[in-house]
Amino acid sequence: MLQGKTVIVTGVGTGLGRECVTAALREGANVVVAARTPETLDALAAELDPGGERLATRPTDITDPEGCAALVDLALDRFGRIDALVQVAAYEYVFGGLHKTDFADWRTAFETNVIGALTVLRPVAEAMRDGGGGSVVLIGSQSMFKPAMAQAGYAASKGALLSTMYYLADELGADNIRCNMVVPSWMWGPPVQMLVSGKAQHKGISEEEVLHDLVGDFPLGRMTEDGEVADVVMFFASDLAKAVTGQHLMVNAGELMR
């Protein structure tokens, strides 16, 4: 789906970001990878593209304008163009209700999840405009629509990002730049595996029982895998979605239908 295209993926760790890089390489893209930790990037590059032919990395904090500009310069220098941005980087650690939430965490969530996304998008959009267009894929969260844990600050920041996406789609459409959002819920991958294991130990039950409590009522009867979410991201990034912009698509095994 992405043969010959160049894709930037931010926020690459052990979960969705990594799966997006893997999927983009599988679909034929050149990939520029951003994360804050150099060791994470080095390990990923050594595993997925040891020859360095189709993958380039740069330590990047998406709230740093100079770092984001340098990331775009790397993509242009190495591969000549930018066709898609997959904006995964996010701050999730906002816990507690009205009286037990640290408002500093809310501010960090908005600074990263909304302002950070715009900060990296500014130089990306310029490069896409000069190259004739592109696709921006944002990552939302079902918590925008359905409370699951006490993460109102995180959910509110993702809700703000969704509203922002509509305006970006309207503004950037004139440059043939599409903006869409993939909205996952529970995703089976290393982070959720740790959560399930910890709950099982805490409650003295099996991991299978914990999983059943979480997803037993879903229409598909299982948890979506992070690689399956990445597959939908690749669709939005590709020309198969060339007439789709300003949309969000939930990838959640049917847990919530809208």
GUKOL-483103 format. One line per 10 residues: their letters; for each residue y negated, x negated, z of C-alpha. Coordinates in Angstrom, 1 decimal. Layout:
// GUKOL-483103
a	Y X Z | ...
//
This chain:
// GUKOL-483103
mlqgktvivt	0.0 0.0 0.0 | -2.4 -2.9 0.7 | -1.3 -5.5 -1.9 | -4.1 -8.0 -2.5 | -6.5 -6.4 0.1 | -8.0 -8.0 3.1 | -7.9 -6.3 6.5 | -9.6 -7.2 9.7 | -7.7 -6.2 12.9 | -9.5 -6.5 16.3
gvgtglgrec	-8.0 -6.3 19.8 | -4.6 -7.8 19.0 | -2.4 -8.2 22.0 | 1.2 -7.0 22.7 | 0.8 -3.4 21.6 | -0.9 -1.5 18.8 | -3.1 -4.3 17.5 | -0.1 -6.5 17.0 | 1.8 -3.7 15.2 | -1.2 -3.2 12.9
vtaalregan	-1.2 -6.8 11.9 | 2.6 -6.7 11.3 | 2.3 -3.5 9.2 | -0.7 -4.9 7.2 | 1.3 -8.1 6.3 | 4.3 -6.0 5.4 | 2.2 -3.8 3.1 | 0.9 -6.9 1.2 | -2.5 -7.5 2.8 | -4.3 -10.7 3.9
vvvaartpet	-5.2 -10.2 7.5 | -7.9 -11.6 9.7 | -7.1 -11.2 13.4 | -9.5 -11.0 16.3 | -8.8 -11.2 20.0 | -10.5 -12.7 23.0 | -7.7 -15.0 23.9 | -7.0 -18.0 21.7 | -3.5 -18.5 22.9 | -2.6 -14.9 21.9
ldalaaeldp	-3.9 -15.6 18.4 | -2.1 -18.9 18.1 | 1.2 -17.4 19.1 | 0.8 -14.5 16.7 | -0.1 -16.7 13.8 | 2.8 -19.1 14.5 | 5.2 -16.2 14.5 | 4.0 -14.0 11.7 | 2.5 -16.5 9.2 | 3.3 -20.0 10.2
ggerlatrpt	2.1 -21.4 6.9 | -1.3 -19.7 7.3 | -1.3 -18.4 3.8 | -2.1 -14.7 4.5 | -3.3 -14.7 8.1 | -6.5 -16.1 9.7 | -7.5 -15.9 13.3 | -10.7 -16.2 15.3 | -11.3 -15.6 19.0 | -13.9 -12.8 19.1
ditdpegcaa	-15.5 -10.5 21.7 | -16.6 -7.4 19.7 | -19.6 -7.0 22.0 | -21.0 -10.4 20.7 | -23.0 -9.9 17.5 | -22.8 -13.6 16.6 | -19.0 -13.7 17.1 | -18.6 -10.6 15.0 | -20.7 -12.1 12.2 | -18.6 -15.3 12.3
lvdlaldrfg	-15.4 -13.2 12.1 | -16.7 -11.5 8.9 | -17.7 -14.9 7.5 | -14.2 -16.2 8.1 | -12.7 -13.2 6.2 | -15.0 -13.8 3.3 | -14.5 -17.6 3.2 | -10.7 -17.3 3.4 | -10.0 -14.3 1.3 | -13.2 -13.4 -0.6
ridalvqvaa	-13.6 -9.8 0.5 | -13.1 -7.2 3.2 | -11.3 -4.0 2.3 | -10.5 -2.5 5.7 | -11.4 -2.8 9.4 | -8.9 -1.7 12.0 | -10.9 -1.4 15.2 | -8.3 -1.5 18.0 | -10.2 -3.6 20.7 | -11.0 -1.4 23.7
yeyvfgglhk	-11.6 -1.3 27.4 | -9.1 1.1 29.1 | -9.4 0.2 32.8 | -11.5 3.1 34.0 | -9.6 5.0 36.7 | -10.6 7.6 39.3 | -12.2 11.0 39.5 | -15.8 12.0 40.2 | -16.0 10.5 43.6 | -13.7 7.4 43.2
tdfadwrtaf	-14.8 6.1 39.8 | -16.8 2.9 39.6 | -19.7 3.7 37.2 | -19.8 0.1 36.2 | -16.4 0.6 34.6 | -17.8 3.6 32.7 | -20.6 1.4 31.4 | -18.1 -1.3 30.4 | -16.0 1.3 28.5 | -19.0 2.6 26.6
etnvigaltv	-20.3 -0.9 25.9 | -17.0 -2.0 24.5 | -15.5 1.1 22.9 | -18.6 2.5 21.3 | -21.3 -0.2 21.1 | -18.7 -2.9 20.5 | -17.2 -0.9 17.6 | -20.6 -0.6 16.1 | -21.4 -4.3 16.6 | -18.4 -5.4 14.6
lrpvaeamrd	-18.9 -2.7 12.0 | -22.4 -3.8 11.1 | -21.5 -7.1 9.3 | -18.2 -5.6 8.1 | -20.1 -2.7 6.4 | -22.5 -5.1 4.7 | -19.5 -7.0 3.3 | -17.8 -3.8 2.2 | -20.9 -2.5 0.5 | -21.3 -5.7 -1.4
ggggsvvlig	-17.6 -5.5 -2.4 | -17.8 -2.0 -3.6 | -16.5 -0.1 -0.6 | -13.7 -0.1 2.0 | -12.1 1.7 4.9 | -12.9 1.8 8.6 | -10.1 2.9 10.9 | -11.0 3.6 14.5 | -8.5 4.2 17.3 | -9.1 7.2 19.5
sqsmfkpama	-7.1 8.6 22.3 | -5.6 12.0 23.0 | -7.2 11.8 26.4 | -10.4 13.0 24.5 | -8.8 16.4 24.3 | -6.2 16.6 27.1 | -6.4 15.0 30.5 | -3.3 13.1 31.4 | -4.4 10.5 33.9 | -7.6 10.1 35.9
qagyaaskga	-9.4 8.2 33.1 | -12.4 10.3 32.4 | -14.6 7.3 31.6 | -12.2 6.0 29.0 | -11.7 9.4 27.5 | -15.5 10.0 27.4 | -16.1 6.7 25.6 | -13.4 7.6 23.0 | -14.9 11.0 22.6 | -18.3 9.4 22.0
llstmyylad	-16.7 7.1 19.4 | -15.2 10.2 17.6 | -18.7 11.8 17.4 | -20.1 8.5 16.1 | -17.4 8.4 13.5 | -18.7 11.6 11.9 | -22.1 10.1 11.5 | -20.8 6.8 10.2 | -18.7 8.7 7.6 | -21.8 10.5 6.5
elgadnircn	-24.0 7.4 6.4 | -21.6 4.9 4.8 | -20.1 7.3 2.3 | -22.9 6.4 -0.1 | -21.5 2.9 -0.2 | -17.9 4.1 -0.8 | -17.0 3.2 2.8 | -14.6 5.7 4.5 | -14.4 6.1 8.3 | -11.5 7.8 9.9
mvvpswmwgp	-9.8 7.8 13.3 | -6.2 7.7 14.4 | -5.6 9.4 17.7 | -2.4 8.4 19.6 | -1.1 9.7 22.8 | 1.7 8.0 24.7 | 2.9 5.0 22.6 | 6.2 3.3 23.3 | 5.5 -0.4 23.4 | 5.2 -3.2 26.0
pvqmlvsgka	2.3 -1.6 28.0 | 4.0 1.8 28.4 | 7.4 0.1 28.9 | 5.9 -1.6 32.0 | 4.4 1.7 33.2 | 7.7 3.5 32.9 | 9.6 0.7 34.6 | 7.2 0.6 37.4 | 7.3 4.4 37.9 | 11.1 4.3 37.9
qhkgiseeev	11.2 1.6 40.6 | 8.6 3.4 42.7 | 10.4 6.8 42.5 | 13.9 5.4 42.7 | 14.9 7.1 39.5 | 16.1 5.9 36.1 | 13.7 5.0 33.3 | 15.3 7.7 31.2 | 14.3 10.3 33.8 | 10.7 9.0 33.8
lhdlvgdfpl	10.6 9.3 30.0 | 12.0 12.8 30.1 | 9.3 13.8 32.5 | 6.7 12.5 30.1 | 8.0 13.6 26.7 | 10.8 16.0 27.3 | 8.7 19.0 26.2 | 7.3 17.4 23.1 | 8.5 19.1 19.9 | 10.0 15.8 18.6
grmtedgeva	11.5 15.2 22.0 | 10.5 11.6 22.2 | 7.6 9.2 22.5 | 5.8 7.9 19.5 | 6.2 4.2 18.9 | 3.2 1.9 18.5 | 4.6 0.8 15.1 | 4.6 4.5 14.0 | 0.9 4.7 14.9 | 0.3 1.5 12.9
dvvmffasdl	1.9 3.1 9.9 | -0.6 5.9 9.9 | -3.4 3.4 10.3 | -2.1 1.7 7.2 | -2.3 5.0 5.3 | -6.0 5.4 6.2 | -6.7 1.8 5.3 | -5.1 2.2 1.9 | -6.2 3.8 -1.4 | -3.7 6.6 -0.7
akavtgqhlm	-6.5 7.9 1.5 | -9.3 7.1 -0.9 | -10.7 10.7 -0.7 | -10.3 11.0 3.1 | -13.3 10.3 5.3 | -14.7 11.8 8.6 | -11.3 12.8 9.8 | -9.1 12.3 12.9 | -5.4 12.5 12.9 | -3.2 12.8 16.0
vnagelmr	0.0 10.8 16.1 | 1.7 12.2 19.2 | 5.2 13.6 18.4 | 3.6 17.1 18.5 | 2.5 16.9 22.2 | -0.8 18.5 21.4 | -1.6 20.5 18.2 | -5.1 21.1 16.9
//
